[in-house]
Amino acid sequence: MHTKLSVGKLRGIEQVADRQGVFRICALDHVGVVWHQIAPNIAGDISAEQTAFKMELCQMLAPHCGAVLLDPIYGAGHAIASGAPGNIGLLVSVEATGYQGLSAEGLTELLPEWTVKKVKRMGAWAAKLLVFYCPEDEDLARRQLRVVEQFSTECMSHDLLCFVEPLTIPGPGENREDTNSRKLHLVCAAARAMSALAVDVLKAEFPGDPTVQKDRECLIAQCRELTQASRVPWVRLSGGVLFEPFCEQLELACRGGASGFLAGRAIWADAFAVTDRQERLRFLETVVASRLDRLAEIARQHATPWHERMDVDRHISPGWYRTYPEDGP
């Protein structure tokens, strides 16, 4: 069982999850190469396009999700300043590497001059770190775990909820097909290693290959293996799959113990193909919003509430404030 949540983290998790204890989070922290893949025909300043589109998404989708994940470069500050997300929960990413691949040495890089303390100061309830991981690459795995340990310790010191997103990569001499065939082992190994640290929630890949394995009960069993491997709640990322397959995978994941979703491209990526702004806003308000509602219903029906996966002590002793630390342990 995970270490008991502090008062600050308890407040945070209740802000980013719904009243049933289920996570319904829309991810908008995509930058760099992924954004060019989403919108390859943009002319001019792609940074301005990213910011404008993210603000549209926040404004239109906020009533349909419990929280939103934004990056600090093009989204988080702008969203707060514009009032786009309203009063829903806010998560902010801290990595510089994004989804475009590994750094020169394979190590996750943090965004320069951006810190967990700043995430806390701006009023977010959680920070998120993406980590590339392969247990067979022992040197890289060791260094990545040090990055996660430092990140989770900083989150603890500021009573900030800590989300970690491990993405599995090919090991030495492997290709992507080899990795996909070992997905269950790799995803569970990453969950086991990351959740042993002071991490609060894992943003996890599907622990198998639904394009190859078609048996639903087998896929649910694989998700249960991930649930057993992780000491903390986990949520399903979309990983760029199309919406309908993601719905199916989310149901399987939740039946297998997931506590909801933290997804992006499967929900909203095709909105960028609508070039007229008014038409795009209508598309977001109708089609994309209905997708979030559908995912929320799947999660509500089948997800495991986060408080069933964490040790929560709601008893506050007299004089608790005297020993409540200014800085975490």
N, C-alpha and C positions, 0 to 999 in steps of 0.2 A: 504494500500500500504506500502511496505517495506521502511525503511529509505533509503535515497539516498546513493548510493555507493560512497565511497571516491575514489580519483584518484588511489590509490594503489589497492583497491579491483576491481575497474573497469578494470584496466590492468590485474589483475588476472583472472577475469571471461572471459575476451576476449582471454586469453591464454588456458583455459581449455575447452572452447566451440568453435564450428566452426563459420565460418563467417555468417551463417544463425541464430546463436544464439541457436544452438542445442548441447546438451551434448552427446558425443560418447566416453565414458570412459570405459577402461578395468580395472577391479579390480584384483589385485594380492597381496592383503595385508593379505591373509589367512595364519594362523599359527596354531600350536598346533593340537587339536583334528581333526579339519577339514582337515588338511594336511594328517594326518594318514588315514582318510577316503578316501581321493583321492588316496593315494598311500600306501595301507596297507602292501604291500609285500617288501617294501624297506628294505634292509639290510645295516647296517652301519650307517653313520652319516646322519640323515635326514635333519639336518640343511644345510649341503653342498648340498644335493639334491635339497632342496627348492631354495637356492640361484641360483644354476646352471639353474634350470628349469625356474625360473623367468627371468633370463637374456636372455634365449632363447626366451621366450615369448615376452619380450620387443623388442628384436632385430627383430623378425619376424613380429610382429603385429603392431609396431609403425606406419608404413605407412598407416594402415587401421583404426586407431582411432585418436581421438583428444587429448587424455590425458591418463595417466595410474595412478592408485592408488597403492602405495607400502607401505609396513611396514618398519620401520627403522631397524629392527633386521636382516632380511634376504634379503632386497631388495633395499631400497632407495639409500643408500650410494654406494652400489655395482653397481647399475645401472648407476649412475652419473660417477663413476670412470671408468666403462667399456665403456661408451658412448652408452650403449644398447638402451635407448629410443630415442636417437637423440634429435631433438629440439621440440618434442611435450610437452604438458603440463604435470606437475607433481603434484600429490596430495600425501600427506603422512599421515598415520594414527597415532594416539597418544594413543589409548587405549591398555591396557594390557590384558583385558578380552577376546578379540577375539570372536569367534563364539562358543566356547565350553560350554557356559552356564554362570550362575551367579557366582559371587564371594560368599564368605561365607555369607555375609550380603545382597546379591542381588545388591550391588552398583557397578556401572561401575568403574573400576580401571584404572588409567592412568599408562603408562609405566614408571617405575622409571628412573629418570635421563634423561627423554626425555620431551621436552617442545615445546610449540608453537613457542617460540623465536628461538629454534634450527631449527625447520621446516623452518622458514623464512630465517635464516642465510644460510641454505644449498641450497637455491635457489628455493624451491618449491613455487607454486602459491596458494596452498590451503592446509588446514589441515582438517582431518576427524575424527569424534568421533562417536563410536557406543554406543548406550544407550538402555538398556532393560527397558521397560516401561509398566505399567498397571495403568490406572487411578483409579481403585478401591482400589489398594494398596496405600492408601494416603500417608503413611509415606515414602515408597520407592519412590513414584512419586515425592514427595516434595524434597527429597534428590537428586534424579536424575536431576531434573530441576536446582538445585543449581550447580551441576557439569556442565551442559550445559551452564548455565549463566556464570560461571567462564571461561569456555573454549571459549565461543563466545566473552566475554569481552577481553580476551587475544588476540584473533585473531584480534579484532578491534584495539587494541593498537599497533599491528604490521602491520596493513593494509593487513592482510592475509585473503583470502577467507575462509569462515567457512561452511563446510559440516557436517551435523549431520544425523546419521542413527538410527532412533528409531526402535527397534524390539519389537513387542508386546509379552507379556508373560502371562501365566495363572494368574488370580487373586486368592485371598484366597479361597481355597476349589474347585478350578476349575481344569480341566485337559485340555490337548491340544485340544481335540475335542470341548470342550466348547468354547475355545478361537477362534477356526476356525469359529464357528457359529456366533461369534460376531465380526468378523474381520473388517467389515466396521466401526462399532462404535469405536473399539480400535485404528485402524490406523488413523481415523479422529481426535480422541481425542488427540493422540500423536502429530499429525501435528499441531493442534490448539495450544497446549501448547508449543511445541518447537519453532514454527515460531513466537510466540509472543516475543521471545528473539532476540538477535542480530545475528540470524542465517541467512545465505545467501542462502543455497540450502539444501533441504531435500532429502536423499536417502531413498526411501519409499518402503514398501511392497505393494503388490497388495491389494486394499481395499475391498476384497471379497474372495470368494472361487470358482474359476472357475471349480473345479472338481465337484461341486454340482450345481451351477447356470450355465446353458448352454445358456441362452438368451443373445446374444451379446449386445443388446441395454440396457439391465438391468446392465450388467457389465460396459459398458461405462458410464452409469448414476452414478454408484458407484464411478468411477474414477473422475467424475465431482464433486461429493460431496467432495472428497479429495482435489481437486483443490480449491474449495470454502473454505475448512477448513484451508488451508495453506495460509499464507501471502506471501510466497516466492515460487520460482520455485521448482518443485520436479522432481526427476528422478527415474526410475524403477530399483530396484535391482533384481537379478535373483533368489536368495534364494535357489540355488541348484536344480532348476527344469531342466528338459531336454531342449535341444535347441529348438525343434519345439514348445512345449507349451509356451516357453518363447517368441518366435516370435509372437505368437498369443496374449499373454498377453501384450507385448510391444505395439502392434498396438492398442489394446483396451485402454491401459493407455494413449497413445499419443492422441488418438481421444478424450479422456476425460480430456486432459489438461496437461499431463506430458511434460517435456521439454527434453526428451531423456532418456538415460540409463547409469547406472554405474553398470556393471555386470561382473561376473567372471566365476564361475564354469559352467554355462550353455554354455559358449563359448569354454572353453579350457580343462575342467577336463578330458575328455576321451583321451587327448593326452598323459597322463601319462601311459596309457596302452601300448603305443608303446615303447618298451624297447630299440630297436636299435636307437642310437642317430641320425644317418643320416636319417633314415626313419621317426623319430619323427620330425626332422626339415622340411622334405618335407610335412609331415602331417600338421604342423603348417602353412607352407607357402601356402598351397593349401586349405585344408578343413577348418581349423580354420580361416584363413584370409578371406575366402569367407563368413563365418558366420558373421564376423564383417561387411563386406561390405553389407550383407543382412540386418542386424540390422540398419546400418547407413541409408540405403535407406528407411526403414520403418519409422525411426525417421524423416528423412528429409521430407517425404511426410505428416506426420500426427502430429508431435510434435509442441507444442507452444513455440516459441522462448523465451528465458529467459527474454529478454528486454521488452516483453509484460506483464511480471509479476512483474517487478521491476521499481522503480522510478529512472530514469537515467537522471541526469542533466549534459549535455556535455558543458555547458557554463563555461568558466574559466575567472574569472574577472582579471583585471590588478593587479599585485602585489600579486596574490594568494599565491605565495610561501612564503611570509612573515608570513602568518597566518597558513600555513600548519603545523600541529603539529608534533613534533618529536615523541611524544607518543600520542596514540589515546585518545578519551574522556573517 
